[in-house]
Amino acid sequence: MKEKLIYLLVKYKNAFATDNEPLGAIIGHEVDIILNVEKPYPPLLRPAYPDRPRAREASEVHIKELTDLGVLRKVGHN
């Protein structure tokens, strides 16, 4: 049983997150996310508000990580 598990883990190693690929990649289970960029935009649930300075720093680090991974991309001049 242990050998079978190890075999499967090695066989499907690309499905798991690693230091170099922290999101993993399961072929055939990709997700398309369609955002509305045409007016009228969907209504906001609440107005935007600024982060506290400490939280903003953590948010910027996380956003940079997601941008570097290709999960997010910059749009406009932000």
N, C-alpha and C positions, 0 to 999 in steps of 0.2 A: 504494500500500500504506500509506504513512504517513497519507494523508488518511482512509483507511478506519479505521485504528486510532484516530485522533483522533475521528472520528465516533462510533465505538463507546464510547470513553471518555466523551465528552460525553453520549451517549444514556443510558448506565448509570451516570452519576456518583453516583447515590444508593447504589450498591452499595459504594462505596469510603469508607474512613475519611477524615474531615477534622478540623480543629481543633475544630469545633462538634459533630461526631458521630464520635468516635474509634473507634467499633466498626463503622461501615458498616451497611448494612441491605439484605440481599438478600431481596426478597419471595418467599415460597414455600419458603424454606429455614430457617424458624424452627425452634427446637428446644424441646420441652417437657421440662423436667427435673422429675421427680417425686421428692420426698424423703419418706422414711418419718418421719412425726411421731407415729405411734401406737406404744404399747408392745406388744411388746418392741422396743426399738430395735435396729438392726443392731449386731453386736459391733464394738467399736473394735479397730483393729489395734495400737494402742499408747496408753498413757495420755497425756493432754495435758500439756504442759510449757510454762512461761513463756518468752517471747522474751527475748533479751538486750535491754537498754534501747535500744541503737542499732537493732537489728532491729525492735523493737516500734514505734519511731517511724516507720520506713519502712512497716511493715505497716499502721499506722493511716492513713497518707497514702493508700496504695493502696486500702484498704477504703473510705475516704471518697470517692475518685474513683469507685469502682464503685457506691457507694450513690448518689452524685449522678447517675450515668448511668442508674440504675434497674436495674442488673444485680443488685445485692444490696438487700435491705431489712432493717431492724432487726426483730428478733422478741424479744419479752419485754423485760426491763429492762436488757439489755446495752448 
